[in-house]
Amino acid sequence: MSVKGKRLLVLGGGTATLDLVKNAKEMGVYTIVTDYLEGGVAKDIADETAMVSTIDLDALAALIKERNVDGVFCGPSEFNIRNLIKLCERTGLPCYTDMTVWDRCANKDEFKQYCIDNGVDCPRKFEVDENSTDEELAAVDYPVIVKPVDGSSSNGISVSYDKSTIREACRFAMEYSKCKRIVVEKYIENGGELFGARYLIRDGVATPYLLMDTYIADHKDPKGLISHFTYTPSKYADYYMSNMDAKVRQMLSNMGLKNGTAFFQALPYKGKIYFHEMGYRLSGGMLFKLTTPLMGINDMKMMIRTALGEPMFEDGELEGINILSPKRFGAQLTVPLRVGTIASIEGLEGLKNMPCVVDFIQYYHEGDTLLPKNMGTLGQHFGRFTMVADSPEELKNAVARINGELVIKDTEGARMNGLKFDLERTE
């Protein structure tokens, strides 16, 4: 199953594809990175670059023919995934999905209906919007979460606690919806805790490989539902595998997923787990950096194989998966910032060198500015620590150190990373 020497066209030359290019090169794949920009961190390390926009399908098809490209892929960018699907359909190159299945997974309304049809618990939905009458809005069971049906990266999402704010929440969600449709559903107040499940799919057969608990950054005032801390194994693993896994695998089959990696976001509440969203792509959090040292699973390399016409994985390659009694423990900690311009960053180098830290992604540097529009989105994060350890205690000690030693100040000398993760929330 070697892809060594094959040629991969990568859509996008920025940070979203940097790790994709790194992984492909480790596999001996020749990489060609393209977009319309002169520079980019992924372009900087590629074997070859091109100045073709990722939406110019005619020029991309010509480039594929000219450079004898064997496959095309991109990072977690949903914009470029749609370009990828169209380009593969046009050129006949392999693609892990088609547009029908992709839209089925990306549309929150369609996903919710599949949950209902397959017996997978999900929050109650309300058929209201900004044009609904006062009586219709008064009949809603508040609080509710309002979001675009086609949104991503936490954009356009807000929580409404009564009818005085729901119209504005609907307008806000509509601004981020290209198809101009929103979904309003019951907001489950559970202290800002989320549950995540990830599956690998080969030839229509889905295998669960990671169950996680995630905690949002500001659960007391959830204006933006961005993640703060993720931990695996999940405390709900036994319940999930006994009561939900079979239903979810059947749902994935019914949705038509054939290959690739899929993930689900859900809300644990009063003994059940309520699904509210899914993704059919690589993780923006680059979870392969967590699963590789945990269990030897690198879904990015698996997806590269698929893009180059090879099976995702071989029989026996998933033997390191052990959801119910893992040998090691993993976590990711993000560092939310407030609005301001970064003047200084203290303590970071020592924290990056802790034995349990297997990766750190830094999104902002000195001189960068965070704007109000970044608040409540993934753009609020300064960086992401990925950690793996032999005990939960080692991970907790690392989080405590990061909380205390990392100090990021603005130009006025005020601390920008004042929101620290409270480890008591995991108990």
Secondary structure, 3 states (H helix, E strand, C coil): CCCCCCEEEEECCCHHHHHHHHHHHHCCCEEEEECCCCCCHHHHHCCEEECCCCCCHHHHHHHHHHCCCCEEEECCCHHHHHHHHHHHHHHCCCCCCCHHHHHHHHCHHHHHHHHHHCCCCCCCEECCCCCCCHHHHHCCCCCEEEEECCCCCCCCCEEECCHHHHHHHHHHHHHCCCCCCEEEEECCCCCCEEEEEEEEEECCEEEEEEEEEEEECCCCCCCCCCEEEEEECCCCHHHHHHHCHHHHHHHHHHHCCCCEEEEEEEEEECCEEEEEEEECCCCCCCCHHHHHHHHCCCHHHHHHHHHCCCCCCCCCCCCCCCCCCCCCEEEEEEEECCCEEEEEEECHHHHHCCCCEEEEEECCCCCCEECHHHCCCHHHEEEEEEEEECCHHHHHHHHHHHHHHCEEEECCCCECCCCCCCHHHHC
